[in-house]
Amino acid sequence: MAGQIKITLKKSGIGRSKYFTQVLKGLGLTRLHQTVERQDTPEIRGMIAKVSHMVAVEG
């Protein structure tokens, strides 16, 4: 069973392409410095990889 990871939004999606804002919304990140917990799955890891320059990951 996959563990949990914490994802924190560090940089705003304002002014970025719509693709990045949609990925952030898919992760559940809507506000700056917001932290969410998600299952550590390959799908979530792939989404994190797309916006790695905008988020911080723990766990």
HUGIMO-V900837 format. One record per backbone hydrogen bond with DSSP energy under -1.0 kcal/mol. CO is the residue of the C=O (numbers start at 1). NH is the residue of the N-H. E is the energy in kcal/mol with one decimal. If there is no record, write none. Layout:
co: [CO:CO]
nh: [NH:NH]
e: [E:E]
This chain:
co: [3:5:6:7:8:9:13:17:18:19:20:21:22:23:24:31:34:36:38:39:41:42:43:44:45:46:47:51:54:54:56:58]
nh: [40:38:58:36:56:33:16:21:22:23:24:25:26:27:29:34:9:7:5:41:45:46:47:48:49:50:51:54:10:11:8:6]
e: [-3.3:-2.4:-2.6:-2.4:-2.4:-2.7:-1.8:-1.5:-2.2:-1.9:-2.4:-2.0:-2.2:-1.6:-2.7:-1.6:-2.1:-2.8:-2.6:-1.6:-2.5:-2.0:-1.8:-2.5:-2.1:-1.3:-1.1:-2.4:-2.8:-1.8:-2.7:-2.4]
